[in-house]
Amino acid sequence: MSITITVDLGPRLAEEGTSAHKAELEKLADAVRGFAPGAAAALVDWSGTEIARLRAWSVARSALMERIADLHARLEAESTGRGAFRLIA
């Protein structure tokens, strides 16, 4: 699955609300459902509260970005022929 992450989605969600961006949030929920199922469910729970969806967006985005960083580190390690590690603060 391919998903486009826009840098300005967070501020737009805060300003315009999650219901104005249903399609984007549903795509994000589909993308993270396998490794962040709770966040994915809360992200598209339209009977839930706005704050719950905003929090779920934050968790889902963080999980997705961590997944991307892990993939990048693994690909870099494979391409250089040596192990790589990520520092976690």
C-alpha angles and dihedrals in degrees: 000000000000122000130180115220115205119204094219099052094099096057091041090053090051093048102037102026131241096275089066089061103041095136094052092047092048090053091049091048090052090050096052101034093101097056104019104034096159093053091046092053094047092046093064099032097119092180090058128084126283092239091054090054092047091051090047089052090055093049093044093048092048092048092049093048090049090051090051091049091050091050091048092050091049093049091047091051091050093048094050094043094234138088121273132195137195124225112227117203 
